[in-house]
Amino acid sequence: MSTPIRKKTPGNTEWFIHDRFGMFIHFGLYALPARHEWIKKRELISEEKYQVYFDHFNPDLMDAREWAKKAKAAGMKYAVLTTKHHEGFCLFDSEYTDYKSTNTPCGRDLVREYVDAFRAEGLKIGFYYSLIDWHHPDFPIDRQHPRQFDENAPELDRGRDVRKYAAYMRNQVTELLTKYGKIDILWFDFSYPPMENPPAWMQHGGGKGKDEWEAEKMIERIRSLAPDIILNDRIQIPQDLITPEQNNAAPTLVDEETGELLTWETCQTFSGSWGYYRDETSWKTPKMLIDMLVRTVAAGGNLIMNVGPTARGNFDSRANASLQAYADWMKFNSRSIYGCDKADPEIKAPDGVYLTQSADGKRLYIHLLDYPHQKLKICGLNDRIEYAQLLADGSEVMWQESELFDATGKSHGKSLRFLLPGAVFHMTDPVLEIFLKS
């Protein structure tokens, strides 16, 4: 197997590429209305009316140690918590705002609790930080803002200075990178272009990007404090990580100029929203969740799967069931994920079968997302295989050489035919582990 060349980035992504699987946690005031994390914009809620959620924020059942144990049991190796989402509410005790968890009935620095708990379980620590802030008085009203349609919007926007807001963000990011020990990932969210025909009063054409965020200054500050940290791409200056969102196709991303592999992570949800949504019914099945992880790693990417805690700070039964689905599968099949990448391109599998391969090339993993009937043909393995087994139980799988014909009867060369159990194997997405000759 020829080792693919991966594009070098400023931060240290070596551990990240090995670990492959993480937990996203979206938590904030929006857990109280429980109708989507964008509720403030969706329902055009004013600051005055949104204040009720601040006044009643008290996640008394939150136990970050329990969160961490569930993440670890599910096979997740790192986590990213929303320290501040678009609503502007901070889960940490920032000296630059009063809009924070320590000033609510909760009275706790929830970022501190998260860091301590997840670090104790050996998980890498990540912070999400929203570039958008619907609460900050210097954040100009734009196409994403809840007050954009307010008849008083021009007056409300007058005097807002995005440069002051950018300085505020740098100050808060400095706090996050200096008060909680080593931070492994910083996940910004997000930039967006100007409107085609913005109102005359709306600054920056109603959009915001690297210039408004003063991204170069931000990155310089971050790298001075944490040179090896992994930064994503949403501040509009490429760094370490590309983050396709809710992309089930699991794309293979390469640098168009050099052909080098890019480091990427798809962020996904158990259901259709990121924050806790009480009445949502679009929850993915266990098979959909496991398929998503397999397809992502088979394409050379990472998966970060989101949990939205309830207003009381616990994971609800649906989230727990989804995490348990990963725990049950990863207990037996994790070595087909950790330290694995795209398989040698010469090895070909039929539709519904996905391949991952260990970084040293010595083991190939055949993921049976669609379980075939007794016989499975794989091309490109002739004279390369030493031993084969079902990964879940270590039972031997026999194989024999075969010739591969297409529908017209034309031969496409030799293949290996694996003889599988006749009955459906009682595990979602069973895996064959193939030991290859040195």
C-alpha positions as CSV (number, residue, x, y, z in Angstrom):
1,M,0.0,0.0,0.0
2,S,1.4,3.4,-0.9
3,T,0.9,5.8,2.0
4,P,-1.1,8.8,0.8
5,I,0.5,12.2,1.3
6,R,-1.4,14.4,3.7
7,K,-1.1,18.2,3.5
8,K,0.9,19.6,6.3
9,T,-0.9,22.1,8.5
10,P,0.1,24.6,11.2
11,G,-1.4,22.5,14.1
12,N,-0.8,18.9,15.2
13,T,-3.4,16.7,13.5
14,E,-1.5,13.4,14.0
15,W,-3.5,12.3,17.0
16,F,-6.7,13.6,15.4
17,I,-6.3,11.5,12.2
18,H,-5.7,8.4,14.4
19,D,-8.6,8.9,16.7
20,R,-11.3,9.5,14.0
21,F,-14.4,9.8,16.3
22,G,-15.5,12.6,18.7
23,M,-18.4,14.1,20.5
24,F,-19.9,17.5,19.9
25,I,-21.9,19.0,22.7
26,H,-24.3,21.9,21.9
27,F,-25.6,23.4,25.2
28,G,-26.9,26.9,26.0
29,L,-30.0,28.9,26.9
30,Y,-31.8,27.4,23.8
31,A,-32.1,24.1,25.8
32,L,-35.0,25.7,27.8
33,P,-37.4,26.5,25.0
34,A,-36.2,23.2,23.4
35,R,-37.3,24.2,19.9
36,H,-33.9,24.4,18.1
37,E,-30.7,26.2,18.9
38,W,-31.5,28.9,16.3
39,I,-34.9,29.7,18.1
40,K,-33.9,33.3,18.8
41,K,-33.6,34.0,15.0
42,R,-36.3,31.5,13.9
43,E,-38.9,33.1,16.1
44,L,-37.4,36.7,15.9
45,I,-37.3,36.9,19.7
46,S,-36.2,40.1,21.3
47,E,-33.5,40.4,23.9
48,E,-36.2,41.3,26.5
49,K,-38.2,38.2,25.8
50,Y,-35.1,35.9,25.5
51,Q,-34.0,37.1,29.0
52,V,-36.5,34.6,30.6
53,Y,-34.2,31.7,29.6
54,F,-31.2,33.4,31.2
55,D,-33.2,34.0,34.4
56,H,-34.2,30.3,34.6
57,F,-31.0,28.6,33.4
58,N,-30.2,26.0,36.0
59,P,-29.0,22.6,34.7
60,D,-29.1,20.9,38.1
61,L,-28.7,17.4,36.7
62,M,-25.6,18.2,34.7
63,D,-22.8,15.9,35.6
64,A,-19.9,16.4,33.2
65,R,-18.3,13.2,34.5
66,E,-21.3,11.2,33.3
67,W,-21.1,12.9,29.9
68,A,-17.4,12.0,29.7
69,K,-18.0,8.4,30.6
70,K,-20.7,8.0,28.0
71,A,-18.5,9.6,25.3
72,K,-15.6,7.2,26.2
73,A,-17.9,4.2,26.3
74,A,-19.2,5.1,22.8
75,G,-15.7,5.0,21.5
76,M,-15.3,8.8,21.2
77,K,-11.7,10.0,21.7
78,Y,-12.2,13.8,21.8
79,A,-15.0,16.3,22.5
80,V,-15.9,19.8,21.5
81,L,-18.2,21.9,23.7
82,T,-20.1,25.1,22.8
83,T,-18.5,27.6,25.0
84,K,-20.6,30.3,23.3
85,H,-23.2,29.8,20.6
86,H,-24.8,32.4,18.4
87,E,-27.1,33.6,21.2
88,G,-23.9,35.0,22.8
89,F,-24.4,33.2,26.2
90,C,-21.2,31.9,27.7
91,L,-20.8,28.7,29.6
92,F,-17.6,30.0,31.2
93,D,-16.8,32.8,33.7
94,S,-15.6,35.4,31.3
95,E,-14.5,38.7,32.7
96,Y,-15.6,40.5,29.5
97,T,-19.3,39.8,29.8
98,D,-22.1,39.4,32.3
99,Y,-24.0,37.1,30.0
100,K,-22.6,33.9,31.4
101,S,-23.6,30.8,33.3
102,T,-22.0,32.0,36.6
103,N,-24.6,34.9,36.7
104,T,-27.6,32.6,36.2
105,P,-29.3,30.4,38.9
106,C,-26.8,27.8,37.8
107,G,-23.9,29.8,39.2
108,R,-21.3,27.5,37.8
109,D,-18.5,27.6,35.2
110,L,-19.7,24.7,33.1
111,V,-16.6,24.8,30.8
112,R,-14.4,24.1,33.8
113,E,-16.6,21.1,34.7
114,Y,-16.4,19.8,31.2
115,V,-12.7,20.2,30.9
116,D,-11.9,18.5,34.2
117,A,-14.3,15.6,33.5
118,F,-13.3,14.8,30.0
119,R,-9.6,15.2,30.7
120,A,-9.9,12.8,33.6
121,E,-11.3,10.2,31.1
122,G,-8.3,10.7,28.8
123,L,-10.3,12.5,26.1
124,K,-8.8,15.4,24.1
125,I,-10.4,18.8,24.8
126,G,-12.1,21.0,22.2
127,F,-13.9,24.3,22.4
128,Y,-16.5,25.6,20.0
129,Y,-16.7,29.4,19.8
130,S,-19.4,31.2,17.8
131,L,-18.2,34.1,15.7
132,I,-21.8,35.3,15.7
133,D,-23.2,37.0,18.7
134,W,-26.8,38.1,18.8
135,H,-26.4,39.6,22.3
136,H,-23.3,41.7,22.0
137,P,-24.0,45.4,21.6
138,D,-21.2,45.9,19.0
139,F,-22.2,43.0,16.8
140,P,-23.7,44.7,13.7
141,I,-27.2,43.5,12.8
142,D,-27.0,41.5,9.6
143,R,-28.7,38.8,7.5
144,Q,-28.3,36.2,10.4
145,H,-29.5,38.5,13.2
146,P,-32.9,38.1,14.9
147,R,-33.5,41.9,14.8
148,Q,-32.9,42.3,11.0
149,F,-36.6,42.8,10.3
150,D,-37.3,45.0,13.3
151,E,-38.7,48.4,12.3
152,N,-36.1,49.9,14.7
153,A,-33.2,47.9,13.3
154,P,-31.5,50.9,11.7
155,E,-31.5,52.7,15.0
156,L,-30.5,49.6,17.0
157,D,-27.6,49.1,14.7
158,R,-26.3,52.7,14.8
159,G,-22.9,53.0,16.4
160,R,-22.2,49.2,16.5
161,D,-18.5,48.6,15.8
162,V,-17.4,45.2,14.5
163,R,-13.7,46.1,15.4
164,K,-14.7,46.3,19.1
165,Y,-16.5,43.0,18.8
166,A,-13.5,41.4,17.1
167,A,-11.3,42.6,20.1
168,Y,-13.9,41.1,22.4
169,M,-13.7,37.7,20.7
170,R,-9.9,37.8,20.9
171,N,-10.1,38.5,24.6
172,Q,-12.5,35.7,25.2
173,V,-10.5,33.2,23.2
174,T,-7.4,34.2,25.2
175,E,-9.3,33.3,28.3
176,L,-10.3,30.0,26.9
177,L,-6.7,29.1,26.0
178,T,-5.1,30.3,29.2
179,K,-7.5,29.3,32.0
180,Y,-8.2,25.6,31.3
181,G,-4.9,24.0,30.5
182,K,-4.0,22.5,27.2
183,I,-6.8,22.8,24.6
184,D,-6.5,20.5,21.6
185,I,-9.2,21.9,19.2
186,L,-10.7,25.4,18.6
187,W,-13.8,25.2,16.5
188,F,-15.1,28.5,15.1
189,D,-18.6,29.0,13.5
190,F,-19.2,30.7,11.0
191,S,-18.6,33.1,8.1
192,Y,-21.2,34.1,5.5
193,P,-21.3,36.4,2.4
194,P,-23.0,39.7,2.0
195,M,-26.6,39.9,0.8
196,E,-27.3,40.7,-2.9
197,N,-29.4,43.8,-2.1
198,P,-28.8,44.7,1.6
199,P,-30.7,47.5,3.2
200,A,-28.8,50.8,3.1
201,W,-28.3,50.9,6.8
202,M,-26.9,47.4,7.1
203,Q,-23.1,47.3,7.6
204,H,-20.7,45.1,5.6
205,G,-23.5,44.2,3.2
206,G,-25.2,42.1,5.8
207,G,-22.4,39.5,5.8
208,K,-19.3,38.8,7.8
209,G,-16.0,37.1,7.0
210,K,-12.3,37.2,7.8
211,D,-12.0,41.0,7.5
212,E,-14.8,41.6,10.0
213,W,-13.6,38.9,12.4
214,E,-10.0,40.3,12.0
215,A,-9.1,36.7,11.4
216,E,-5.4,37.2,10.9
217,K,-5.1,38.9,14.3
218,M,-7.1,36.1,15.9
219,I,-5.0,33.3,14.4
220,E,-1.8,35.1,15.4
221,R,-3.1,35.3,19.0
222,I,-4.1,31.7,19.0
223,R,-0.9,30.3,17.6
224,S,1.1,32.4,20.1
225,L,-0.8,30.7,22.9
226,A,-1.3,27.2,21.5
227,P,1.0,26.5,18.5
228,D,-0.2,22.9,18.1
229,I,-3.9,23.5,18.5
230,I,-6.2,22.3,15.7
231,L,-8.2,25.2,14.1
232,N,-11.1,24.7,11.7
233,D,-11.8,26.6,8.5
234,R,-14.9,28.7,9.3
235,I,-13.0,31.9,10.2
236,Q,-12.4,32.0,6.4
237,I,-8.6,31.5,6.6
238,P,-7.6,27.8,5.9
239,Q,-5.8,26.3,8.9
240,D,-5.9,22.6,9.9
241,L,-9.4,21.3,9.5
242,I,-12.2,21.4,6.9
243,T,-15.6,20.9,8.4
244,P,-18.4,19.7,6.1
245,E,-21.7,19.8,8.0
246,Q,-24.5,17.2,7.8
247,N,-22.8,15.7,4.8
248,N,-23.8,12.1,4.5
249,A,-21.8,11.5,1.3
250,A,-18.5,11.5,3.2
251,P,-16.5,13.3,0.5
252,T,-12.8,12.6,-0.1
253,L,-11.1,16.0,0.1
254,V,-7.9,16.7,-1.6
255,D,-5.9,19.9,-2.4
256,E,-6.8,20.7,-6.0
257,E,-3.3,22.1,-6.7
258,T,-1.1,19.5,-5.0
259,G,-3.3,16.4,-4.8
260,E,-2.5,16.1,-1.1
261,L,-5.1,14.7,1.2
262,L,-6.8,17.3,3.4
263,T,-7.7,16.8,7.0
264,W,-11.5,16.9,7.4
265,E,-14.2,16.2,9.9
266,T,-17.9,15.9,9.2
267,C,-20.1,17.2,12.0
268,Q,-23.4,15.4,12.4
269,T,-26.4,15.1,14.6
270,F,-28.4,12.3,16.1
271,S,-31.5,14.1,15.0
272,G,-32.1,17.2,12.8
273,S,-31.0,19.9,15.3
274,W,-27.9,20.6,17.4
275,G,-29.5,21.9,20.6
276,Y,-32.0,19.9,22.6
277,Y,-35.3,19.8,20.7
278,R,-38.0,18.1,22.8
279,D,-40.5,17.4,20.1
280,E,-38.3,16.4,17.2
281,T,-38.9,13.0,15.7
282,S,-36.2,12.7,13.0
283,W,-33.8,10.6,15.0
284,K,-31.4,8.4,13.1
285,T,-31.5,4.6,13.6
286,P,-28.5,2.8,15.1
287,K,-27.6,1.4,11.7
288,M,-27.7,4.9,10.1
289,L,-25.3,6.1,12.9
290,I,-22.8,3.3,12.4
291,D,-23.0,3.5,8.6
292,M,-22.1,7.2,8.9
293,L,-19.0,6.5,11.0
294,V,-17.9,3.7,8.6
295,R,-18.4,5.7,5.4
296,T,-16.6,8.7,6.9
297,V,-13.5,6.8,7.9
298,A,-13.5,4.8,4.6
299,A,-13.3,8.2,2.8
300,G,-10.4,9.4,5.0
301,G,-12.3,11.7,7.4
302,N,-13.3,12.1,11.0
303,L,-16.8,12.0,12.4
304,I,-17.9,14.3,15.3
305,M,-21.4,13.4,16.5
306,N,-23.5,15.9,18.4
307,V,-25.4,15.6,21.7
308,G,-27.7,18.3,22.9
309,P,-28.3,18.1,26.7
310,T,-31.7,19.0,28.1
311,A,-32.3,22.2,30.1
312,R,-31.5,20.2,33.3
313,G,-28.2,19.2,31.8
314,N,-28.6,15.4,31.2
315,F,-28.7,13.4,28.0
316,D,-32.2,12.3,27.3
317,S,-33.2,8.7,26.6
318,R,-32.9,9.1,22.8
319,A,-29.4,10.4,23.0
320,N,-28.4,7.7,25.4
321,A,-29.8,5.0,23.1
322,S,-27.8,6.5,20.2
323,L,-24.6,6.5,22.2
324,Q,-25.2,3.0,23.3
325,A,-25.5,1.9,19.7
326,Y,-22.0,3.2,19.1
327,A,-20.8,1.6,22.4
328,D,-22.1,-1.8,21.4
329,W,-20.5,-1.7,17.9
330,M,-17.2,-0.1,18.9
331,K,-16.6,-2.6,21.7
332,F,-15.9,-5.2,19.0
333,N,-15.0,-3.2,15.9
334,S,-13.1,-0.2,17.1
335,R,-9.8,-1.3,15.5
336,S,-11.4,-1.0,12.1
337,I,-11.8,2.8,12.9
338,Y,-8.8,3.9,15.1
339,G,-5.6,4.4,13.2
340,C,-7.4,3.6,9.9
341,D,-7.7,5.5,6.7
342,K,-8.8,5.0,3.1
343,A,-7.9,1.6,1.7
344,D,-5.4,1.0,-1.0
345,P,-7.2,2.2,-4.2
346,E,-6.3,-1.0,-6.0
347,I,-8.6,-2.9,-3.7
348,K,-12.2,-2.8,-5.0
349,A,-15.4,-3.8,-3.2
350,P,-19.0,-4.1,-4.4
351,D,-21.7,-1.6,-3.6
352,G,-22.7,-1.6,0.0
353,V,-19.3,-2.7,1.2
354,Y,-16.8,-0.2,2.5
355,L,-13.0,-0.5,3.2
356,T,-10.7,0.9,5.8
357,Q,-7.0,0.0,6.3
358,S,-4.6,0.4,9.1
359,A,-2.0,3.1,8.7
360,D,0.8,0.6,8.3
361,G,-1.1,-1.2,5.6
362,K,-1.0,-4.6,7.3
363,R,-4.7,-5.0,8.0
364,L,-7.7,-4.4,5.7
365,Y,-11.2,-4.0,7.1
366,I,-14.2,-5.0,5.0
367,H,-17.3,-3.3,6.4
368,L,-20.5,-5.2,5.3
369,L,-23.1,-2.4,5.4
370,D,-25.2,-4.4,3.1
371,Y,-24.8,-8.0,4.1
372,P,-24.3,-10.1,1.0
373,H,-25.5,-13.7,0.6
374,Q,-22.7,-16.1,1.6
375,K,-20.2,-15.0,-1.1
376,L,-18.3,-11.7,-1.3
377,K,-15.9,-10.9,-4.1
378,I,-13.1,-8.4,-3.5
379,C,-10.6,-7.4,-6.3
380,G,-7.0,-6.5,-5.8
381,L,-6.2,-8.9,-3.0
382,N,-4.9,-11.9,-4.8
383,D,-1.6,-13.2,-3.4
384,R,-1.8,-10.6,-0.7
385,I,-3.9,-12.2,2.0
386,E,-2.5,-14.2,4.9
387,Y,-5.6,-14.8,7.1
388,A,-9.2,-13.6,7.4
389,Q,-11.7,-13.5,10.3
390,L,-14.9,-11.9,11.5
391,L,-13.7,-9.1,13.7
392,A,-16.6,-9.4,16.2
393,D,-15.8,-12.9,17.3
394,G,-12.4,-13.8,15.7
395,S,-13.9,-16.7,13.8
396,E,-12.1,-17.7,10.6
397,V,-13.5,-16.7,7.2
398,M,-12.5,-18.9,4.3
399,W,-11.7,-17.6,0.9
400,Q,-10.9,-18.8,-2.6
401,E,-9.7,-17.4,-5.8
402,S,-12.4,-16.5,-8.4
403,E,-12.7,-14.8,-11.7
404,L,-14.8,-11.7,-11.9
405,F,-17.2,-11.3,-14.8
406,D,-19.4,-8.4,-15.7
407,A,-23.0,-8.6,-16.9
408,T,-21.8,-9.1,-20.5
409,G,-19.6,-12.1,-19.6
410,K,-16.4,-10.2,-20.0
411,S,-13.6,-11.1,-17.5
412,H,-12.2,-8.4,-15.3
413,G,-9.4,-10.6,-13.9
414,K,-9.1,-12.5,-10.7
415,S,-10.8,-11.7,-7.4
416,L,-11.0,-13.3,-3.9
417,R,-14.3,-14.8,-2.9
418,F,-15.0,-14.8,0.8
419,L,-17.3,-17.5,2.2
420,L,-19.6,-15.8,4.7
421,P,-22.0,-17.3,7.3
422,G,-25.2,-18.2,5.6
423,A,-27.4,-16.6,8.2
424,V,-27.4,-12.9,8.8
425,F,-24.6,-12.2,11.4
426,H,-26.3,-10.7,14.5
427,M,-24.5,-7.4,14.5
428,T,-25.1,-4.2,12.7
429,D,-22.5,-3.7,10.0
430,P,-20.2,-6.7,10.6
431,V,-16.5,-6.4,9.7
432,L,-14.0,-8.8,8.2
433,E,-10.5,-8.3,9.3
434,I,-7.9,-9.3,6.7
435,F,-4.3,-9.8,7.6
436,L,-2.1,-8.9,4.6
437,K,1.3,-10.3,3.8
438,S,4.2,-8.1,4.5
